[in-house]
Amino acid sequence: MENEIYTMNHYGKIKCTLRQFLEARNMSRNKLARLVGTRFEVIDRWYKGDVEKIDTDVLARICFVLSCDPSDIITYVPKEEADRDRIS
């Protein structure tokens, strides 16, 4: 069996919805970074959906500060839906 690197085309992707969550609560990235106790750049990556590896400690602190569950700010997008998003 040949080694294969799986891409989003095979299994979908994880989508970060922190931007929408913060906008609904009228909270800035700066304020969240201060409350979470991390750098602005870390929160900015989450906000823009540019997180490559999820730091569970940061995720836990974000959820604690925002009184939410991880599923409120990250979601799984199946392959078919991800394909539709890329086309539109």
C-alpha positions as CSV (number, residue, x, y, z in Angstrom):
1,M,0.0,0.0,0.0
2,E,1.4,3.4,-1.0
3,N,1.8,6.1,1.6
4,E,-0.7,8.9,1.0
5,I,-1.0,12.3,2.6
6,Y,-4.6,13.2,3.2
7,T,-5.8,16.6,2.3
8,M,-9.0,18.5,3.0
9,N,-10.4,16.9,-0.2
10,H,-10.4,13.5,1.5
11,Y,-11.9,14.3,4.9
12,G,-13.2,17.9,5.2
13,K,-11.8,20.6,7.5
14,I,-12.2,22.3,10.8
15,K,-13.7,25.8,10.7
16,C,-13.1,28.4,13.4
17,T,-16.1,30.6,14.1
18,L,-14.6,32.8,16.8
19,R,-15.1,35.9,14.7
20,Q,-18.8,35.5,14.6
21,F,-18.9,34.6,18.3
22,L,-17.0,37.7,19.3
23,E,-19.0,40.0,17.0
24,A,-22.3,38.6,18.5
25,R,-20.9,39.5,22.0
26,N,-19.5,42.8,20.8
27,M,-16.0,41.9,22.2
28,S,-12.7,42.9,20.6
29,R,-9.7,40.6,20.0
30,N,-7.6,42.8,22.3
31,K,-10.0,42.3,25.2
32,L,-10.3,38.6,24.6
33,A,-6.5,38.3,24.5
34,R,-6.2,40.2,27.8
35,L,-8.8,38.1,29.5
36,V,-7.4,34.8,28.2
37,G,-3.9,35.8,29.1
38,T,-2.3,35.3,25.7
39,R,-0.8,37.4,22.9
40,F,-3.0,39.3,20.5
41,E,-1.5,37.3,17.6
42,V,-2.7,34.0,19.1
43,I,-6.3,35.3,19.3
44,D,-6.0,37.0,15.9
45,R,-5.1,33.6,14.3
46,W,-8.2,32.1,15.9
47,Y,-10.3,35.1,14.8
48,K,-9.1,34.8,11.2
49,G,-9.4,31.0,11.2
50,D,-5.7,30.5,10.6
51,V,-5.0,28.1,13.4
52,E,-2.9,25.2,12.2
53,K,-2.6,23.3,15.5
54,I,-5.2,23.6,18.2
55,D,-3.6,24.4,21.6
56,T,-6.1,22.8,24.0
57,D,-5.0,25.0,26.8
58,V,-5.7,28.2,24.8
59,L,-9.0,26.7,23.7
60,A,-10.0,25.9,27.3
61,R,-9.1,29.5,28.4
62,I,-11.1,31.0,25.5
63,C,-14.1,28.8,26.4
64,F,-13.8,29.7,30.1
65,V,-13.7,33.4,29.4
66,L,-16.6,33.3,26.9
67,S,-18.6,30.8,28.9
68,C,-19.0,28.5,25.8
69,D,-18.2,25.1,24.6
70,P,-15.5,24.3,22.0
71,S,-18.3,23.4,19.5
72,D,-19.4,27.0,19.7
73,I,-16.2,28.3,18.1
74,I,-14.9,25.3,16.1
75,T,-16.9,23.1,13.8
76,Y,-16.2,20.2,11.5
77,V,-17.1,20.8,7.9
78,P,-17.6,17.6,5.8
79,K,-15.8,17.3,2.5
80,E,-19.0,17.9,0.4
81,E,-19.7,21.2,2.2
82,A,-16.1,22.3,2.2
83,D,-16.1,21.7,-1.6
84,R,-19.2,23.9,-2.0
85,D,-17.6,26.7,0.1
86,R,-14.5,26.6,-2.1
87,I,-16.5,26.9,-5.3
88,S,-18.7,29.8,-4.2
